[in-house]
Structure formats: structure tokens, C-alpha cells
Amino acid sequence: MKNVLILGANGSIARIAINLFLNETDAQLTLYLRNSHRLKNINSNRVRIIEGDVLDIEKLKEAMIGQDVVYANLAGNLEQMAKNIVEAMNATGVKRLIWISSMGIYDEVPGEKYGSILDPYRKSAAIIEASDLDYTILRPAWFTNQDEIDYETTQKGEPFKGSVVSRKSVADLVVKLAVTPGMEVRRSLGVNKPE
């Protein structure tokens, strides 16, 4: 049984992942988010909810104690959030991080240059890649709300494939990464629906 800390637990992928964790694994979940009243219909003795901000390093460290996996599903000041997460994980001895980023951070999408709009994603990924954590960075394509699990991955340095992926597909990959020891450790994965 894994103890999984979900940062940004009200995010669109995180909400699907929470359901998959509860229905398909025996993981214990700690849901960390700024406004806990946003979480609805989560009745499980395997869930603990913490209201907090990732920018609050002390509260973040407290939430990490006893965790096996940290899954970060965040928006906002990503560079500072990545720094805080790495610092808190180092302070508490947690090694496994799953980080949601964006396609295009390495200019790996054929025919596309996303420019400075992706700088927060690039900078946060660089902070994580420079750490000694057992990270997996996910770089999903544009999201759909299709009720399907259908995806393929590409490694950093390979051209990105496809243009869309369902949120449910990304959530499925997050759950697999969280509960499968050693899966895609220290990798950055592009995630898309096969075309």
C-alpha cells in the first residue's frame, strides 16, 4: 500500500486520478489544496484532506511526512512551487515525484514553437531534473474530456506525437507510475492519444 500526496487535488486530472486510486488501488491518499470545500463527494477512510498552499514550505513539509509518492498537478508560480516541492521532499526523505508539465517544453512538437508562454513549465521541469529525486515529468498533449484510456508516450529527445489526450488517460498513467516501483524513473514523458 502506497501513501500518495496529491498536490493541487482539485485539478481536472487529479480529480479523475483520485477516483482511479480509490477504485483500482489500495493507496492511502492525502489531498492537498488551497480550498478544501471544492472537493465534493469524497467519502473514504483512505483519504485525508489538508488545506494548504504549495508556496507555504512548512505546511508542505508537514504534509509530506510519511508519504511514498508526491503527485503534483499545479498551476501558478510553477518555478517556486517546484523549488518548494524539491526542498520539502529532500527535507522529509520522500523520493518519488510525478509532475504534470506541458508538451512543447523542449521544442519537441514537430512544426511548433511555443515560445515564452511555456517558460514556467520549462523552468520548473529544469529544477526537478536537476534534483536527485526519482521524478517522472509528464508532458501531455491538449486535453479532451473523452471517457477513454488510450495513450502512448515518447521520451525526452524524441519528437512528440499526436495533438490530444484524454484527462482520464493522463490520470491512468499517473496512477500506474505511483503504484509501480521504478516505472519511468528520472524520465520526461510526452503523452498523447495514438493517431
SVG drawing of the C-alpha trace seen along z (x, -y; Angstrom):
<svg xmlns="http://www.w3.org/2000/svg" viewBox="-21 -35 42 37">
<polyline fill="none" stroke="black" stroke-width="0.4" points="0.0,0.0 1.4,-3.4 0.8,-6.7 0.2,-9.3 0.2,-13.0 -1.7,-14.8 -0.8,-18.5 -3.5,-20.5 -6.1,-17.9 -8.9,-19.8 -7.3,-19.9 -9.1,-18.3 -6.6,-15.4 -6.2,-15.0 -10.0,-14.5 -10.0,-11.7 -6.8,-10.2 -8.4,-10.3 -11.3,-8.1 -8.9,-5.7 -6.7,-5.4 -9.7,-4.7 -11.3,-2.2 -8.3,-0.4 -5.6,-0.5 -5.3,-0.3 -3.4,-3.6 -3.9,-6.0 -4.4,-9.5 -3.6,-12.9 -5.3,-15.6 -3.6,-18.9 -5.3,-22.0 -5.9,-25.7 -9.7,-25.4 -10.8,-22.1 -14.5,-23.0 -14.1,-22.5 -13.7,-18.7 -17.1,-17.1 -18.3,-13.5 -15.1,-12.1 -16.2,-9.6 -13.4,-7.2 -11.4,-6.1 -8.4,-6.1 -8.5,-9.9 -7.1,-12.7 -7.6,-16.3 -5.2,-19.2 -6.0,-22.8 -2.7,-24.5 -0.7,-26.2 2.4,-24.7 4.1,-28.1 3.9,-27.5 7.0,-25.4 6.5,-24.5 2.9,-23.3 4.1,-21.4 6.9,-19.6 4.3,-18.6 2.1,-17.1 5.0,-15.1 5.8,-13.3 5.1,-9.6 4.4,-9.8 5.8,-7.4 4.8,-9.4 4.1,-13.0 1.9,-13.8 1.9,-17.5 -0.9,-18.8 -0.4,-22.5 -0.8,-25.9 0.5,-29.4 4.1,-30.1 5.4,-26.8 9.1,-27.7 8.7,-28.5 6.4,-25.6 9.0,-23.2 11.7,-24.6 9.5,-24.2 8.5,-20.6 12.1,-19.6 13.2,-21.2 10.3,-19.6 10.9,-16.2 14.6,-16.4 13.8,-17.5 11.4,-14.6 13.2,-11.9 10.4,-11.4 11.9,-10.4 9.2,-9.7 7.7,-12.7 5.2,-12.7 5.0,-16.2 2.5,-17.4 4.1,-19.8 3.2,-20.6 4.1,-19.3 6.5,-21.7 8.8,-22.5 11.8,-21.1 10.6,-22.3 9.8,-18.6 6.5,-19.2 7.1,-19.0 6.3,-22.3 5.5,-24.1 7.4,-26.7 5.5,-27.7 8.0,-30.5 8.0,-32.2 4.4,-31.1 5.9,-27.7 8.8,-29.3 7.2,-28.5 6.9,-24.8 10.4,-24.7 11.9,-26.3 10.0,-24.1 11.0,-21.0 14.6,-22.0 14.5,-22.4 13.1,-18.9 15.5,-17.4 18.4,-18.9 17.3,-17.3 18.2,-13.8 14.5,-12.8 13.0,-9.8 10.9,-12.0 8.7,-11.4 7.6,-14.5 4.5,-14.1 4.1,-16.4 0.5,-15.8 -1.0,-17.0 -4.1,-19.2 -6.7,-17.7 -10.0,-16.2 -12.8,-15.1 -13.3,-11.7 -14.1,-8.9 -11.3,-6.7 -7.9,-5.4 -5.9,-5.4 -2.4,-6.9 1.2,-6.4 4.3,-8.0 7.5,-9.5 10.8,-10.1 12.6,-13.4 14.6,-13.9 12.0,-12.2 9.6,-14.1 6.2,-14.5 3.4,-12.5 -0.3,-13.4 -2.1,-16.5 -4.7,-15.5 -5.1,-13.1 -7.9,-12.5 -7.6,-13.6 -8.6,-10.1 -5.6,-8.7 -3.2,-11.0 -4.8,-10.1 -4.4,-6.4 -0.7,-6.9 -0.3,-8.9 -1.8,-6.0 0.4,-3.4 3.5,-5.5 2.5,-6.0 2.0,-2.3 4.6,-0.7 8.1,-0.8 10.8,-2.0 8.5,-2.8 9.9,-5.5 12.0,-7.0 14.1,-10.1 12.2,-10.3 10.2,-13.0 7.3,-11.5 5.3,-13.1 1.7,-11.7 -0.8,-11.6 -3.6,-9.6 -2.2,-7.5 -3.2,-8.8"/>
</svg>
